[in-house]
Amino acid sequence: MSAGFRAVIELEMTGDDAVRFVAEWPQMAGEVAEVPGCLG
């Protein structure tokens, strides 16, 4: 995960949301790679 992307996550999420996102990221990474811009 790039530092810039991590910074965006930290700005947009706090607490449980961030923890859940980080926990699910390994599974999401593949989907994100296949669908550019889905984080819009």
C-alpha positions in Angstrom: 0.0 0.0 0.0 1.4 3.4 -1.0 2.0 6.0 1.7 -0.3 8.4 -0.1 -3.1 5.9 -0.2 -2.6 5.2 3.5 -2.8 8.9 4.3 -6.2 9.1 2.4 -7.5 6.2 4.4 -6.4 7.8 7.7 -8.1 11.0 6.7 -11.4 9.4 5.6 -11.7 6.7 8.3 -11.2 6.5 12.0 -11.3 3.9 14.7 -13.2 0.7 13.8 -13.7 1.6 10.2 -10.0 1.9 9.6 -9.3 -1.3 11.5 -11.9 -3.2 9.5 -10.5 -1.8 6.2 -7.0 -2.8 7.0 -8.2 -6.3 8.1 -10.0 -6.7 4.8 -7.4 -5.0 2.5 -5.6 -8.2 1.5 -8.9 -9.6 0.0 -9.9 -6.2 -1.5 -6.5 -5.6 -3.1 -7.2 -8.1 -5.9 -10.6 -6.6 -6.7 -9.3 -3.1 -6.7 -6.5 -4.0 -9.1 -9.1 -5.5 -11.5 -11.5 -2.5 -11.2 -9.4 0.8 -11.4 -11.1 3.8 -9.8 -13.5 1.8 -7.7 -12.3 3.7 -4.6 -13.4 6.9 -6.5 
